[in-house]
Amino acid sequence: MSVARRLFGMLEFNEVEPKNNLRRFECDHADAIELKDLHIFADFLSDYPAEYILFLSKHSSAKGVASFTTHAEGNWSSSADLGGKPHQLSVAAPLQMHQILFQLNR
């Protein structure tokens, strides 16, 4: 089961009117937006009125080892090959990241 499907089932999202031409969903605890492109191109969300922004995305490793992780977005170096801006990190929310991992792993 995909993480998005599980999260939507846990939080009972309902589809609402699109915003900025993006599908949008709401529940008591969160809003969800379906992006048309990869999340690494979602700089426009920096103006979205939210306390936290969570991206559900699929990653792969060179060795093909499956894992489920959370991490804050950003670039430590002058390289921004995968989106964002060089030398910019997002603000991490470790308590919320832990809670999401814990709840989804139950």
C-alpha positions as semicolon CSV with decimal commas, in nm:
position;residue;x (nm);y (nm);z (nm)
1;M;0,000;0,000;0,000
2;S;0,137;0,343;-0,088
3;V;0,218;0,589;0,188
4;A;-0,023;0,844;0,041
5;R;-0,310;0,594;0,034
6;R;-0,241;0,489;0,393
7;L;-0,215;0,850;0,513
8;F;-0,537;0,943;0,333
9;G;-0,713;0,648;0,497
10;M;-0,588;0,740;0,844
11;L;-0,683;1,108;0,821
12;E;-1,002;1,085;0,613
13;F;-0,922;1,349;0,353
14;N;-1,199;1,493;0,134
15;E;-1,138;1,651;-0,204
16;V;-1,216;2,025;-0,208
17;E;-1,198;2,304;-0,465
18;P;-0,864;2,316;-0,651
19;K;-0,619;2,594;-0,569
20;N;-0,373;2,730;-0,825
21;N;-0,495;2,459;-1,064
22;L;-0,384;2,179;-0,825
23;R;-0,604;1,906;-0,678
24;R;-0,656;1,978;-0,309
25;F;-0,779;1,768;-0,016
26;E;-0,862;1,861;0,343
27;C;-0,919;1,693;0,676
28;D;-0,930;1,816;1,036
29;H;-0,551;1,801;1,071
30;A;-0,406;1,882;0,731
31;D;-0,440;1,992;0,370
32;A;-0,299;1,787;0,085
33;I;-0,209;1,902;-0,264
34;E;-0,137;1,676;-0,558
35;L;0,163;1,815;-0,743
36;K;0,189;1,781;-1,120
37;D;0,570;1,781;-1,119
38;L;0,833;1,643;-0,882
39;H;0,842;1,802;-0,538
40;I;1,192;1,933;-0,609
41;F;1,027;2,189;-0,838
42;A;0,771;2,307;-0,579
43;D;0,945;2,627;-0,466
44;F;0,612;2,806;-0,517
45;L;0,485;2,636;-0,199
46;S;0,709;2,854;0,017
47;D;0,417;3,101;0,019
48;Y;0,158;2,834;0,108
49;P;-0,008;2,917;0,443
50;A;0,098;2,613;0,645
51;E;0,295;2,548;0,960
52;Y;0,457;2,239;0,803
53;I;0,484;2,110;0,448
54;L;0,526;1,737;0,399
55;F;0,622;1,581;0,065
56;L;0,547;1,217;0,002
57;S;0,802;1,102;-0,252
58;K;0,967;0,787;-0,371
59;H;1,344;0,748;-0,353
60;S;1,572;0,467;-0,461
61;S;1,918;0,360;-0,357
62;A;2,203;0,241;-0,577
63;K;2,185;-0,098;-0,402
64;G;1,807;-0,125;-0,432
65;V;1,757;-0,159;-0,056
66;A;1,402;-0,068;0,045
67;S;1,365;0,183;0,326
68;F;1,115;0,426;0,471
69;T;1,265;0,755;0,585
70;T;1,192;1,116;0,663
71;H;1,430;1,402;0,604
72;A;1,430;1,778;0,573
73;E;1,478;1,918;0,224
74;G;1,773;2,131;0,126
75;N;2,119;2,162;-0,021
76;W;2,429;2,172;0,197
77;S;2,657;2,255;-0,094
78;S;2,670;2,488;-0,393
79;S;2,501;2,217;-0,601
80;A;2,125;2,228;-0,654
81;D;2,100;1,962;-0,923
82;L;1,780;1,819;-0,774
83;G;1,596;2,144;-0,708
84;G;1,600;2,408;-0,440
85;K;1,870;2,667;-0,400
86;P;2,240;2,620;-0,322
87;H;2,337;2,645;0,045
88;Q;1,974;2,656;0,163
89;L;1,813;2,412;0,403
90;S;1,452;2,392;0,510
91;V;1,353;2,403;0,875
92;A;1,330;2,050;1,012
93;A;1,044;1,929;1,231
94;P;1,195;1,621;1,402
95;L;0,906;1,558;1,642
96;Q;0,651;1,564;1,360
97;M;0,872;1,347;1,136
98;H;0,905;1,090;1,415
99;Q;0,531;1,090;1,481
100;I;0,451;1,035;1,113
101;L;0,696;0,745;1,086
102;F;0,562;0,591;1,406
103;Q;0,196;0,619;1,304
104;L;0,251;0,487;0,951
105;N;0,452;0,191;1,081
106;R;0,179;0,073;1,322
